[in-house]
């Protein structure tokens, strides 16, 4: 959810992340990185698609924000590289550094 809001895992304070997720759940709205506000209920609008295998990497997650007609407004694909490291698909800075450190959860 926070990535769709334009926040990056390496920059967000983990305590602030919990607060922001609580606000999204309470308001049932998500403010995308370009300022677009969409209705979003995490309990209803998060769909774990386990039927389609990831083609690029076995530990892949795809985030998509859709409008009411099902058109994608925003989407990102992330790869978990292990050891707390992740990479966003197409991220030039991730390619040059190869990985991004994440704090343990």
Secondary structure, 3 states (H helix, E strand, C coil): CCCCCCCCCCCCCHHHHHHHHHHHHHHCEEECCCCCEEECCHHHHCCCCCCCCCCCCCCEEEEEEECCCCCEEEEEEEEEEECCEEEECCCHHHHHHCCEECCCC
